[in-house]
Amino acid sequence: MTESRQEQYYQLIEELIRCPNGQEPDVLEARMDLVDEKFIRTLMEVATAQAHQGNQDGAKFLIFIARELAKQLGLYPETATATSS
């Protein structure tokens, strides 16, 4: 039996954390089969855990990746420029 998708998400997040700076797009591209709304939720859960453990930089990094992926998947609302008078 193969490992659960949740475990695959955690492994991908670990790869992102450990990869050299700037290689994140390559890591993600190699595992695009895992990039979905649930993966983004998992990223946010891990980021929250990182923040609670005092790792603010790690949390910010994961939140940034989650936000960028959410934009690419159309899950992140674009902020419209307000022109109300």
Secondary structure, DSSP 4 states (H G I P E B T S, - for coil): -PPPHHHHHHHHHHHHHHSPTT-HHHHHHHTGGG-SHHHHHHHHHHHHHHHHTT-HHHHHHHHHHHHHHHHHTT-SPPPPPP---
